[in-house]
């Protein structure tokens, strides 16, 4: 059974409250339950969210040798956290980058994670996580 760590970055704990017209009305807890419902018997899932770059890095290191893949929504760290990217690369795990909104609509437009990702799913709401996991099940 494949083991996948789903990482959510800063402010995603505020989903459902924060700018609902932009990010939707579902909480992160609701989204995690939906994901678990779809994939519970197919893959082993680990969920983690933090507003702290250090804690995300430590969590990635903690899962060295345990997981097969990462699905990450780096949120505000998308554009500059080489430390999180280096942590993922250091444990030699393939990953998919997911964003709830279309990140290419904002002024920064460039993710540092995209170059090394299996793929990038952006602007599809929480369904992006489900697509990422379905892809990992089918393709790898």
Short mmCIF file of the C-alpha atoms (twelve columns), coordinates in Angstrom:
data_MODEL
# 
_entry.id   MODEL 
# 
loop_
_atom_site.group_PDB 
_atom_site.id 
_atom_site.type_symbol 
_atom_site.label_atom_id 
_atom_site.label_alt_id 
_atom_site.label_comp_id 
_atom_site.label_asym_id 
_atom_site.label_seq_id 
_atom_site.Cartn_x 
_atom_site.Cartn_y 
_atom_site.Cartn_z 
_atom_site.pdbx_PDB_model_num 
ATOM 1   C CA . UNK A 1   0.000   0.000  0.000   1 
ATOM 2   C CA . UNK A 2   1.383   3.392  -1.003  1 
ATOM 3   C CA . UNK A 3   2.058   5.880  1.786   1 
ATOM 4   C CA . UNK A 4   1.506   9.559  1.036   1 
ATOM 5   C CA . UNK A 5   2.094   12.636 3.172   1 
ATOM 6   C CA . UNK A 6   -0.212  15.560 2.417   1 
ATOM 7   C CA . UNK A 7   1.343   18.842 3.557   1 
ATOM 8   C CA . UNK A 8   -0.548  22.114 3.770   1 
ATOM 9   C CA . UNK A 9   1.334   25.343 4.379   1 
ATOM 10  C CA . UNK A 10  0.546   28.600 6.137   1 
ATOM 11  C CA . UNK A 11  -2.974  29.927 6.563   1 
ATOM 12  C CA . UNK A 12  -4.612  26.838 5.090   1 
ATOM 13  C CA . UNK A 13  -5.876  26.078 8.591   1 
ATOM 14  C CA . UNK A 14  -8.156  29.090 7.972   1 
ATOM 15  C CA . UNK A 15  -9.887  27.596 4.925   1 
ATOM 16  C CA . UNK A 16  -13.640 28.100 5.098   1 
ATOM 17  C CA . UNK A 17  -13.129 31.350 7.017   1 
ATOM 18  C CA . UNK A 18  -10.449 33.106 4.979   1 
ATOM 19  C CA . UNK A 19  -11.718 34.778 1.801   1 
ATOM 20  C CA . UNK A 20  -14.435 32.200 1.039   1 
ATOM 21  C CA . UNK A 21  -15.127 33.681 -2.408  1 
ATOM 22  C CA . UNK A 22  -11.528 32.940 -3.349  1 
ATOM 23  C CA . UNK A 23  -10.749 29.768 -1.355  1 
ATOM 24  C CA . UNK A 24  -14.203 28.253 -0.888  1 
ATOM 25  C CA . UNK A 25  -16.275 27.512 2.201   1 
ATOM 26  C CA . UNK A 26  -14.810 24.118 3.124   1 
ATOM 27  C CA . UNK A 27  -12.518 23.854 6.129   1 
ATOM 28  C CA . UNK A 28  -9.224  21.986 5.912   1 
ATOM 29  C CA . UNK A 29  -10.667 19.394 8.277   1 
ATOM 30  C CA . UNK A 30  -13.611 18.850 5.889   1 
ATOM 31  C CA . UNK A 31  -11.254 18.554 2.914   1 
ATOM 32  C CA . UNK A 32  -9.069  16.026 4.752   1 
ATOM 33  C CA . UNK A 33  -12.150 13.950 5.626   1 
ATOM 34  C CA . UNK A 34  -13.274 14.007 1.974   1 
ATOM 35  C CA . UNK A 35  -9.825  12.897 0.826   1 
ATOM 36  C CA . UNK A 36  -9.751  10.130 3.415   1 
ATOM 37  C CA . UNK A 37  -13.233 8.989  2.345   1 
ATOM 38  C CA . UNK A 38  -12.117 8.620  -1.289  1 
ATOM 39  C CA . UNK A 39  -8.825  6.849  -0.627  1 
ATOM 40  C CA . UNK A 40  -8.958  5.234  2.822   1 
ATOM 41  C CA . UNK A 41  -8.696  1.637  1.621   1 
ATOM 42  C CA . UNK A 42  -6.384  2.321  -1.336  1 
ATOM 43  C CA . UNK A 43  -3.472  4.217  0.234   1 
ATOM 44  C CA . UNK A 44  -2.121  5.148  3.658   1 
ATOM 45  C CA . UNK A 45  -2.504  8.898  4.166   1 
ATOM 46  C CA . UNK A 46  -0.762  11.219 6.585   1 
ATOM 47  C CA . UNK A 47  -2.017  14.801 6.917   1 
ATOM 48  C CA . UNK A 48  0.008   17.734 8.179   1 
ATOM 49  C CA . UNK A 49  -0.569  21.489 8.263   1 
ATOM 50  C CA . UNK A 50  1.631   24.145 9.763   1 
ATOM 51  C CA . UNK A 51  2.153   27.880 9.602   1 
ATOM 52  C CA . UNK A 52  5.807   27.292 10.480  1 
ATOM 53  C CA . UNK A 53  8.451   26.626 7.849   1 
ATOM 54  C CA . UNK A 54  10.634  24.908 10.444  1 
ATOM 55  C CA . UNK A 55  7.863   22.521 11.495  1 
ATOM 56  C CA . UNK A 56  7.101   21.585 7.895   1 
ATOM 57  C CA . UNK A 57  10.782  20.831 7.281   1 
ATOM 58  C CA . UNK A 58  10.987  18.736 10.453  1 
ATOM 59  C CA . UNK A 59  7.839   16.806 9.454   1 
ATOM 60  C CA . UNK A 60  9.316   16.019 6.043   1 
ATOM 61  C CA . UNK A 61  12.518  14.779 7.689   1 
ATOM 62  C CA . UNK A 62  10.463  12.718 10.155  1 
ATOM 63  C CA . UNK A 63  8.855   10.839 7.251   1 
ATOM 64  C CA . UNK A 64  12.164  9.902  5.598   1 
ATOM 65  C CA . UNK A 65  12.000  6.223  4.648   1 
ATOM 66  C CA . UNK A 66  8.309   5.988  5.585   1 
ATOM 67  C CA . UNK A 67  6.418   7.584  2.691   1 
ATOM 68  C CA . UNK A 68  6.405   6.981  -1.034  1 
ATOM 69  C CA . UNK A 69  5.133   10.408 -2.147  1 
ATOM 70  C CA . UNK A 70  4.216   13.888 -0.961  1 
ATOM 71  C CA . UNK A 71  1.299   16.028 -2.062  1 
ATOM 72  C CA . UNK A 72  2.111   19.580 -1.003  1 
ATOM 73  C CA . UNK A 73  0.274   22.861 -1.019  1 
ATOM 74  C CA . UNK A 74  3.102   25.160 0.047   1 
ATOM 75  C CA . UNK A 75  0.706   28.152 0.148   1 
ATOM 76  C CA . UNK A 76  2.672   31.312 1.010   1 
ATOM 77  C CA . UNK A 77  5.939   29.361 0.873   1 
ATOM 78  C CA . UNK A 78  5.376   28.596 -2.823  1 
ATOM 79  C CA . UNK A 79  7.549   31.452 -4.021  1 
ATOM 80  C CA . UNK A 80  10.553  31.426 -1.724  1 
ATOM 81  C CA . UNK A 81  10.934  28.460 0.636   1 
ATOM 82  C CA . UNK A 82  13.986  26.775 -0.756  1 
ATOM 83  C CA . UNK A 83  14.357  25.189 2.685   1 
ATOM 84  C CA . UNK A 84  11.119  23.211 2.320   1 
ATOM 85  C CA . UNK A 85  11.997  22.302 -1.254  1 
ATOM 86  C CA . UNK A 86  15.461  21.148 -0.157  1 
ATOM 87  C CA . UNK A 87  13.897  19.053 2.619   1 
ATOM 88  C CA . UNK A 88  11.715  17.241 0.083   1 
ATOM 89  C CA . UNK A 89  14.609  16.731 -2.300  1 
ATOM 90  C CA . UNK A 90  16.846  15.509 0.527   1 
ATOM 91  C CA . UNK A 91  14.552  12.583 1.352   1 
ATOM 92  C CA . UNK A 92  14.353  11.646 -2.359  1 
ATOM 93  C CA . UNK A 93  10.563  11.439 -2.527  1 
ATOM 94  C CA . UNK A 94  8.592   12.452 -5.604  1 
ATOM 95  C CA . UNK A 95  5.877   15.014 -5.055  1 
ATOM 96  C CA . UNK A 96  2.901   16.743 -6.602  1 
ATOM 97  C CA . UNK A 97  2.301   20.439 -6.003  1 
ATOM 98  C CA . UNK A 98  -1.348  21.410 -5.431  1 
ATOM 99  C CA . UNK A 99  -2.983  24.827 -5.066  1 
ATOM 100 C CA . UNK A 100 -6.643  25.533 -4.376  1 
ATOM 101 C CA . UNK A 101 -6.602  28.737 -6.416  1 
ATOM 102 C CA . UNK A 102 -4.903  29.517 -9.705  1 
ATOM 103 C CA . UNK A 103 -1.531  30.803 -8.523  1 
ATOM 104 C CA . UNK A 104 -0.706  32.103 -11.979 1 
ATOM 105 C CA . UNK A 105 -3.308  34.835 -11.546 1 
ATOM 106 C CA . UNK A 106 -1.352  36.598 -8.835  1 
ATOM 107 C CA . UNK A 107 1.620   38.873 -9.296  1 
ATOM 108 C CA . UNK A 108 4.340   36.380 -8.313  1 
ATOM 109 C CA . UNK A 109 3.286   33.732 -10.862 1 
ATOM 110 C CA . UNK A 110 6.287   31.446 -10.374 1 
ATOM 111 C CA . UNK A 111 6.534   28.549 -7.947  1 
ATOM 112 C CA . UNK A 112 9.970   27.315 -6.923  1 
ATOM 113 C CA . UNK A 113 8.450   23.855 -6.321  1 
ATOM 114 C CA . UNK A 114 7.107   23.327 -9.837  1 
ATOM 115 C CA . UNK A 115 10.372  22.500 -11.593 1 
ATOM 116 C CA . UNK A 116 10.949  19.315 -9.588  1 
ATOM 117 C CA . UNK A 117 7.316   18.254 -9.141  1 
ATOM 118 C CA . UNK A 118 5.749   15.309 -10.939 1 
ATOM 119 C CA . UNK A 119 3.032   17.790 -11.893 1 
ATOM 120 C CA . UNK A 120 1.299   20.930 -10.651 1 
ATOM 121 C CA . UNK A 121 -2.442  21.129 -10.072 1 
ATOM 122 C CA . UNK A 122 -3.712  24.652 -9.578  1 
ATOM 123 C CA . UNK A 123 -7.084  26.371 -9.445  1 
ATOM 124 C CA . UNK A 124 -9.296  23.313 -8.983  1 
ATOM 125 C CA . UNK A 125 -10.249 23.815 -5.351  1 
ATOM 126 C CA . UNK A 126 -9.956  20.844 -3.026  1 
ATOM 127 C CA . UNK A 127 -10.573 18.519 -5.989  1 
ATOM 128 C CA . UNK A 128 -6.917  19.150 -6.886  1 
ATOM 129 C CA . UNK A 129 -5.851  16.967 -3.945  1 
ATOM 130 C CA . UNK A 130 -8.141  14.164 -5.109  1 
ATOM 131 C CA . UNK A 131 -6.791  14.386 -8.656  1 
ATOM 132 C CA . UNK A 132 -3.202  14.288 -7.357  1 
ATOM 133 C CA . UNK A 133 -3.849  11.180 -5.283  1 
ATOM 134 C CA . UNK A 134 -5.771  9.419  -8.068  1 
ATOM 135 C CA . UNK A 135 -2.863  10.153 -10.397 1 
ATOM 136 C CA . UNK A 136 -0.340  8.690  -7.950  1 
ATOM 137 C CA . UNK A 137 -2.429  5.544  -7.551  1 
ATOM 138 C CA . UNK A 138 -2.820  5.034  -11.295 1 
ATOM 139 C CA . UNK A 139 0.572   6.071  -12.584 1 
ATOM 140 C CA . UNK A 140 3.078   4.965  -9.989  1 
# 
